[in-house]
Amino acid sequence: MSAVVPPGLKKRWEEFGELSRGCWLKAKKAEVSAEKQFPLFWDCMKEGDPAVSKAEMEECVRLGRPLAPHPICIISHIAKGASSPEAVTKCLEEGRVHGISLLACRAAKAGELP
């Protein structure tokens, strides 16, 4: 088994990590309580990591790489009163998907993964 990460996947992974770190720094600079930092972080992540299109989601399914909903999106919908299955459905309808499943799909589309 190779321990080498394909260059395209590594680049997208690093971009996602940079976005996440930057959003946490932005939330912490707001000088609000920890409970209020999370919504700021999530809003920043949504701005910097746009929703995935329905077409791309369908392509990932076709490739055998269906996208998982973003766990933070699920938590935010549940906090607003949705059931777990409703939250999953809403997140996928919004195109809010788990970054790692999206990276894997895009790498597969680029031929970097089987």
ABEGO torsion letter per residue (X at the ends): XBABBBAAAAAAAAAAAAAAAAAAAAAAAAGBBAAAAAAAAAAAAAAABBBBBAAAAAAAAAAGBBBBBBAAAAAAAAAAGBBAAAAAAAAAAAGBBBAAAAAAAAAAAAGABX
